[in-house]
Amino acid sequence: MSHVVVACGGLGTRLGYDGQKCLVPIAGRPFLHYKLDELLANGATQIDLLVAHAWKDVRAATKG
């Protein structure tokens, strides 16, 4: 696996979260961090995130 595309759209309102669903905190970390760790551990070398209206929030959560 080298290039992966992850759909990160949708609000987390039904989960009781005021933000992107992929950023819902689980054990103190955004859900997306767990997915990115898994993809990197399995050989992903490029990961594209498909994000709509709250892309700045997702970008801020994934920098670093």
N, C-alpha and C positions, 0 to 999 in steps of 0.2 A: 504494500500500500504506500503510495507516495502523495497523491493529491486527493484531498477530501473536501467536500462541501457540506456544511452543516446549516440546516434551516433553523434560525433563531427568532422567528417571528412570533408574535402573539403576546398579549398582556397576561399577567398572572393574577388578574382580579378574581377569578373563580377559586384561586388558591389562597385568597386573602392577602395578596401581595400587590402593592401599588408600583408596578414596573414591569419590565420584560420578564416573561416566563423563564427564560434561560438564566436569569439572575436571581431566581428565588433561592434564598440561603438554605443550605442543608448542612448541618453540623458546622455552622460558622463560615461556610464557603459558598459562593454562587454555584448552582448546579452546573453551569457551563464549565467551570474549572475542572470538575471531575471528568467531564466528557473530553476536554482537551488533553488532560493527563493520560486518559486511556488511549486516545488516538496517537499521541506522541510515543507512548510506550509500545505501540504496535506498528511503528514504522512510518507514521505520517510525516512528510517533509514539508508539505504545504497544506494549510488549512484555510479555506475561505468561509467566512460566516455571512450568511444571507440574513440581513437585518433591515427592517423598514424604519419606522418613525423614530425609534429611540436608539438609533445607532450610536449616538454619542455616549450613552450610558454603557452600552456593551463594549465600546472601544475603551472607555476608561477602566472598565473591570478587567480587561484582558491585556492591558499594557504592562510591560515589565518582564 
